[in-house]
Amino acid sequence: MIQRFVLAASVAATFAWPFVVPAQSRAATPAAAYPDRPVRIIVPFPPGGSNDIVGRFMAARMSDRMGQQFVADNRPGADGIIGSDIAARALPDGHTLLVMSTSYVMNPAIHKMPFDPVKALVPVATIGTGPNAIVAFPGFPAANLKDLIAATRAKPGQINYASSGIGGFNHFSGELFKTITGVDLTHVPYKGGGPALIDVMAGQVPVSFSTLIGALPHLRSGRLKALATGGARRAPALADVPTAIEQGVAGYEVTIWWAFFAPAATPRPIVNKLNAEVGKILAEPETAKRLSAEAAEPYITQPDEFARVIVSDLARWARVAKQANIRSH
């Protein structure tokens, strides 16, 4: 079902995007001249989630640096699989990129993928990393994880948690928490982190496992409350909120990365040029300040180094899926 939906969305997106030109109508752009027209950055989630926040920030900075527009294009569905597949099928000339997160290496653990996550897209550059957050509707009667665990044990299966979708980062975060603590929370998947948090803020679902970068504006406004963060240490942006480990949930360390990918066969000189430009942006003090304000930090790697991270993470989350019995339905 996902494969048929992905193929249909890929074809539709090709005709919808104004900068896509058939491969035979032009020669490849030399790296020195790249980019010679606007670059589409596919964001495979709805607006408001962490990929959208990071992608739009980087699109603006790359537009400033590289002399062409880098335009964020939201293509949500199937927890990032649809947008990722559109990117995998795009012309490999550097003018279509994908901004994706750790969901990229989680989805294959439970879904039959329409593309090979190792071969269909080439890693270009990592952007940042940050912890997850366990957040709740302000009216939910739990101030910390001890309260959440007690409430869940009093009403097994009756307390729901929202995620960005089946098989993605937030889903894995929630199921790992259930495995470690032994609680019975019911998963409610949404089509992205933004829509999930909207329903938590409205009180439709009491709890969400989210990226901190996506939840932070709503925590600051008081529309959400934080029960814990998932890093090895407290997040500077929420220094008064203890980590899950501090609250007795041993082994619960969950962080996310965001990165750029390009279609396989994108010329290596273009990949290297993009990697170098992203690295320069991440090295700017203003970028570190901006990411820190969003509860993230720069994460700089080379393409080959990041490719090894992909392979390692695919294996890690496959093990977690098996241990936590995470399934697609």
Secondary structure by P-SEA (a helix, b strand, c coil): caaaaaaaaaaaaaaacccccccccccccccccccccbbbbbcccccccaaaaaaaaaaaaaaacccccbbbbbbccccaaaaaaaaaaccccccbbbbbcaaaaaaacccccccccccccccccccbbbbbbbccccccccccaaaaaaaaaaccccbbbbccccccaaaaaaaaaaaaabbbbbbbbcccaaaaaaaaaaccccccccccccaaaaaaaccccccccccccccccccccccccccccccbbbbbbbbccccccccaaaaaaaaaaaaaaaacaaaaaaaaaacbbbbbbcaaaaaaaaaaaaaaaaaaaaaaccccc
